[in-house]
Amino acid sequence: MSDTDGPPVTSLGELLTRIAPAEGETSVSVAEILDKIGDRSFPAAILVPALILVSPVSGIPGTPTIGACIIALIVAQALLGRDHLWLPGLLTRREIGAKRLSQGLSWLRKPAGWVDRHSRDRWTILTYPPFSTLSLLSILVVVMTWPLLELLPFFTSFGAGAVSLFAIGLMIRDGLYIIAGWITVAGVLAVATAIWQGIV
């Protein structure tokens, strides 16, 4: 990724607008998407792949695993206190069709608008250490299950929903979304445990 120091993302609507494909583009790389939000905003960087996986795009084979790798690397760097985000070329060169990305973003705009209208500074203590560290660790636990359960796209979408809640809370400093994230994680892990026990 290039060093990008643009203004921070402050709403979901703004985030979706930034990462939308430009007219005439046929595909968009991970590097291009992340460059549009800057390499300092770790919550926004986590939120981008999570939101994409909440949408029907999660049904594309291999997408949940790639998303899990990207999010895990971002979270690891956030936990280490890095100032700038770095991802290997193996991941940043990955591309998604512009048409499919646009469809996914269009699907997300209505719920994103609802979130923006109902977000404000609440319980901000939950968005700072040590609670923010716990949120990042929770995200890491969730994404580690995606490669194992990739054949169940609905499960990835629910997990990505939990990750999105954490990232939204950290990005806009709204602790209510952090709490919602923990509640969702508990449900996702309960389902994952039941599925895994059924498999083995």
N, C-alpha and C positions, 0 to 999 in steps of 0.2 A: 504493500500500500504506500501511496505517497503521503507526505506530511500535509495534512489538510486541517486548517485551523479556522473553519467557518464558524458562524454563530451557532450555539447549541440548539438542538431541537427542543421545543417547549410544548408540543402537542402532537397527538397522533395524526391529526389531519395534515399538519405540516410535514411530518415524517413520510406519510404516504405520497404527498405531492413531490417531495424531494426525490424519492426513489422510483417514481413513475418513469417508464421508458420514454425517451424523446421520440418525436414523430419521425418515422422512417427507419427506426432501429428494428432489427430482426431478432436480436438477442442481446442480453445484458449479462455481463460477468459479475461475479461476487465482488471483485475489486472495484468495479464501477459503482456498484450499489453502495458499498461502504465508504467510498471516497466522497459520495454526495452528502454524507452525514458527518464526516470528519473522523479523525482517528483518536480523538480525545474523549468522545462520549461513549463510554462503555455500556451504560444501560441501553442507549439507542441502538448500538451495534448488536447487542443481544436481542433486542426487540425485533429488528428487521427479519432475521431468519425465523424467529418464533412466530411472527405474524404471518409470514408466508406459509408456514407449516400449519397454521390454524385454518387457512383457506384450503380449497380443494386441491391445491398444488401438492399437498402432502401425499396424494395418491400416486405421484410419479415415482417409479421404482428407483431406489437409491437416494432420493431426496431427504428422507428422514435421517439416514446415516450421515450424509454430508452436512446437514443442518446441525446434527448432534456434535460433529467434530468441530465445526465453526464455533458454536456456542461454548463448547467445553474449553477451547483455546482462549476465547475472549474472557470467560470467567476466570480461568487460571491466571491470566495476566492482570485482571482486576484485583484478584486476591493478593498477587505479588506486589501491587501498588505501582505498576508501570504507568508512565505518563502518556505514552502513545501505543496504540494498538498495532500489532504485527501479526500477519497470517502468512503461512507458506504459499508459494506460488501454486502448489498442487491444488489448493483450495480456492485461491483467489481467481484462478483461470477458469474455474467452473462457470458455465453459462446456463441461463434459463431463457426460454423463448420469450420475446417481448410481448407477444400476444397473450400467452398464458399468464405472464406476470401481470399484465394490465387487467386481465379478467379476475385474477386473485385480489388485486388491489381494489377493484370496483366492488367486489363482494365484501371487502372489509370496510369500505367508507361509511356505511350506515352505522355499524357498531362503533367505529372510531369516533364518529360525530357524537354519539350518545356518551361515550366515555369523556370526551372533551367538555361536554356541557355539564357533566356531573363531577368533575375533578376540581379539587382545591387543596390547599395546605391543611392536612389533617394528620394528627398523630405523627408528626414529622420525625419524632425520635426514632421511629421504626425504620427510617431511611438512612440512618447513620450507624456507624459501628457501635456496638457489636452486632446489632440486629441486621444491618445490611450485609455483614459477612455471613450470617446465618442464611439470609435469602440467597446469596450467591452459592453457598454450599448446597442448598435445596435444589437450585437450578441444575447444578452439576449432577446430583443424584438422579433427577428426572431424565436428563438427556442421555445418561448412560444406559437407560432401558430401551431407547429407541432402536438401536441396531438389532437388539435381540427380538424385538416385537414389530419389526418393520412390515411384516405381512398383515398387520392389523392397522390400517391407516387411521381408523377412527381413534385408536388409542394414542397415536402420535399427535393427532389434533387436540385431544384433551390435554395431553402433556404439554404441548406447545401453548395451550391456553393458560396453563399454570405458570409457565415460564414468562409469558407475556404479562401476566398480572404482576409478577415480581418486577419485571423490567419497567413497566409503566409506573409502578409505585416509586421506584428508585429514580426514574427520569424526571417525574413531575413533583416529587416529594409529597406523595399522598400515601400515608400509612395504611389507609383502608384497603388499598389494593394489595399491599404486602400481606395483610391478614387473609384476604381472599385467596391469595396465592398459596399460603400454608394450608388452608382448608382444602383447596383443590388438589394440592400435592398429596395430602392424606388420602383422598379418594382415589387418585390415580395409582398410588402405590398399593392400595388395598386391592384394586382391580388387577394390577400387574402381578401381585403375589398369587392371587387366585388363578390367573391364567397360567402362570409358571408352574404352579402345583399341579394343574390339570395336564400340562405338557409332560412333566416328569413323572 
